[in-house]
Amino acid sequence: MLNLERLRTLDALARHGSVSGAADGLHVTTSAVSQQMAKLEREVGQPLLAKSGRGVRLTDAGRLLADHAARIISQVELAQADVEAQRGCAVGELRIGAFPTAMRGLLPRALGALRVDHPELRVSVREREPEASLAAVVRGDLDLALAIDWHNKRMPVPAELTRVHLLDDGVDIAVPVDHPLAGVADAGATDAAARISLADFAADDWISWNEGQFCHEWLMTTLRGLGVEPRIAHIAEEHHTQLAFVEAGLGVCVTPRLGRGPVPAGVRLLPACDTVRRHVYAVWRADAGRRPSVRAAVEALSASAAAEADTR
């Protein structure tokens, strides 16, 4: 009899391509992965892994069994979803991945509501960039993800995933208090929004996100589309770090409104053009849509997003 948890380990190895990747995806140690694979090899009576340089690869038998494991796990997940749907209650475990500003701006209210309304539902949350969360949902490492794209840069969503729009998130340009355009902040949001463009900061140094991140690529694409070659002076992942650099006069940055904390006294926020905004989505596997836990989470997130919009 093949052990389901060991098949999950094999499936994770096949999807991630390494012991360390499988361990991260399963949230266990690399030693635990190795032990599970050793037991599975004894169960099937032949090697499933072979050394390949510093890592490992699946043998022919390993690839064959991994294909079966993926189908078995998919059927088990469908069975769990059907049983949960039959019961009609949001129960069990739900794994959510979210980007940092959604972690602060949407999830606390949503998770609080889920705890009250569905006390038998165990929700675990992991902070991840949108691309990583979507990939984890596809692999089955997460049940639901919060993702973003921009008005002029869409994030591709795999065909097997379903998404629902939660919120449009406006952004501001953060500048030092002595910046030539800082006075625009006193003109009022409506007037400012009509005339502040990212092109107005062609001569400024920029503080951006990590290279390769979706938002960094958006900033580069947007500025170049306006005929501006970006002058990226500093890279900082966290928005509060970016704002600290702005206050020190080291550049300007784009700062989303969702999940924004206190703004330093030496920073002025200039509303960007109305067209410059992020779109926030909840994303899940299409075959998981029947699960009451997924539906409950999406409802709670939608309510949280509506409450957030009402505060603006």
N, C-alpha and C positions, 0 to 999 in steps of 0.2 A: 504494500500500500504506500503510495507516494504521499509525503507530508505536504500540506498546502503551504505552510509558511516557508518551507524550503523551496518550493516551486516559486514563491514570491521572490525569494532571494535570487534564484536563477533568472527570473524575468527582469529583475532590477539590474543584474549584471549585463544582460543582453541589451537593455535599453541605455544604460549609462556607459558601458564599454570599459569599466574598470571597477576594481574592488572598492576603491575610495569613493567613486561616484555612486555605486550601489549603496554603500554605507550611508552617505549623505542623504540619498533619496529615501532610504528606509529609516533614517534617524537612529542608526545603531553604530557600533564600532566596526572597524575593518576586521578585527579579530572575530566578531560575531558572524560576519559574512563568511569568512574563511571556514569557520566551524560548521556552519549550516551547509556549505557546499561540500565539505568533506563527508558529512553524514549523507547527503543526497547521492554522492558518488558511491558510497557503500550500498545504498538502497538499490541503485540501478545496476551495480556491478561493473561499471566501466568509467573511465575518466571523462569528465565533462569540461575540464579546464586544462590548458597547456600553457607553459611559460612562453612569453613573447617579449623579448628584451627585458625591460624592468617590470613589465606588467604581465597580464595573462590574456588569453583569448579562449573562446569557446571551441571545443573540438567539434567534429561532425555530429557526434552523439549529443553534445551540449546544445548545438544549434537546433537539432531536431526536437529535443525535449523542451527547449526554450519556446519554440513555436507552439507546442502543445500547452505549455504553461501559460502563455499569453491568452490563449483561447479559454482555458480553464478558469483563469482569474476573471476574465471578462464575464463568463457565465455565472460565476459566484457573485460578482458585483451586481449583475442583473437580478439574480435571485434575491439578494439582500434588498435591492431597491423594490422589488415586487412585494416582498414580505412587509417592508416598511410601509409601502403604499396601502397594502391590505389592512394593516393595523390602523392607518390613518393618523399616526402620531409622529412628530419629529423626535426621534430617539437615536441613540447611538452616538457615533463620532462624526464630526464634520471638520474637515481641514481646509483652512482659508489662507490664501496668500494675498498680500496687499503691499502696495508701494507706500513710502513713508508718510506722505501727506494724507492719504486715505486712512492710514493707521491712526493718525491723530484726529482727522476731521470727520470720519464717518463711522469707524468701527466701534469706538467706545459706546456711543448711543445705541448702535445696532446690537452689540453683544449684550448690553444691559437689558434690552427688550427681550432678546432670546432667552436669557437666563430666567426672566420672570414668566414669560409665556410658555416656554418649553423646558422645564427644569430637568427633564431626562436627556436632553441633548447636550453632549460634551463637544464644545467648540475649541479647537486649537488654531492659533494664528501664527503665521510666519511672515516676517517682513522681507519682501523680495521685489526686485525691479519687475515691471510688467512683462517683459519678454520671458524672464525666467519663470514667472508664475504661470504664464500660458503654456509653456513647455511642460511644466510640472502637472498641469491639469490634463494635458494630452497623455502624458505617461501614466497618469493615475496616482501620482504622488500627492496631489491636491484635489479636493472636490470642487472648489470654487475659487476664482481669482478676481481681484479688482485690477482693472487695466485702464490705460489712458491712450488717447491719441490726440492730435492737434487738428485745427481747422484746415491746415494745408499739408499735413503729413499723417496719413492713416496708418494704423498698426494692423498688419494682416492677421486675421483670425482663422485658424485652420477650419476646414469644412465640418469636422466632427464636433465642433464646439458651438454652443448657443450663447448669445449675449443679449443683455438688456441695458438700455441707456439709463443711467442714474442721475447725472448732473452735468451741466456745463459750467466750467470753472474759469472765470475771468482771471487775468493776471495784471500785475503792475510792474513797472520798471523802478527798481530801487536805485536811488542816486544819493551821493553825499549831500549834506545840508548846504554846502557851498557850491554845488554844481550850478552852472549857468541856467539850467532848466528847472531848478528846485522850486522856484516861485510858481511854476505851473500848478503845483500841488494845492496852492491856495485859491486857484481859479474855480474849483468845483469839479466834481467827477464828470458831469455831463460835458462841460466845455473842454476839459482836458482830454477826454476820450476822443473828441472829434479831431484832435490835432497831434496827439503824441503817437509817433511811429517809431519802430525800432531803427529806421533809417536816420532818425534825429540824433542817434548816438554813434554815428559812423566814426567820429574822432575819439571815442572813448575806448578804454580798455574794458574787457568783459571778464566777469567771473562766471564760470560755467560748471556744468556737471561733469562727471567722469567721462573721458573719451570712450566712445562706443555705446554709451547709454542713449536711449531713445530721445530723451529731451535735449541732450547735447547735440545729437545729429539734427534735431529739429531747429535748434538755434542757428547752427551753421548753415543749414539749407535756407532758412528764412532770411538771414542777413544777406547771403549771397544772392538770393532772389530779388533783393532790394538794391542790388548793385554795391553792396558793402562787403569788403573782405574782412571777416571777423578778426579782431585783435584779442585773442584769448590770453589773458595775462595770468590767470590763476584758475585752478581746478579745485572745487570743493563739493563733496556729495551732499552735505546737509545744508538746508536753506538758512538756518540760523548762523552757520559759519560764513556763508556767502554774505549775509547782511552785516556781520561783524567786519568783514573785509571792506564792504561798501562804506561803512561808518568811518573806517580808517582812511578813506580817500583812495583806495586801491583799484577802484573800477566801479562798474555798474552791473546789475544782474536782473534777470527776470524772476519775479517771485509770485508763485500762485497764491490765490486767496484761501483755498481749501487747507485746513489744518495749520494755518499761519499762527505763530505765537506772537508775543510782544515784539514790536519793532523798535530797534535802538533809537535813542533820542537824536542821534546824528544822522539819521536816514530819512529821506523824503520819498514817498511812494507816488509815482505818476501813473494814472490809469492808462493802459495801452488801448489802442483802437478796439472797438467792440468786436471786430472780427478775430482778434487774437485771443483765443481761448482753448482750453483743454476740454475734451469730452471724456467723462468717466463712465466705465461700464462694469457690470458684473458678468462673469463668463463661467460657463460650466459645460461638462460633456453632455451632448444631446441625450444620450441614453440614461443620464442621471436626472433628467428633468422631472421624472415621475416621483422622485424621492420627496416625501414631505419635509425632510430636513433642509434640502436644497431650496425648495419653495419657500419655506419659512425664513431662511436666511436672506433670500432675495427680497422678500416682502419687508423684512426688518431694515435692510440696506436702503431700499427705496424710500421707506419712511424717514430714515435718517437723512438721506439726501434731500428730501422735501423740507425737512426741518432746517437743514443747513441753508437751503435756498431762501427760506423765509427770513433768515437773519440778515440778509444782504440788502 
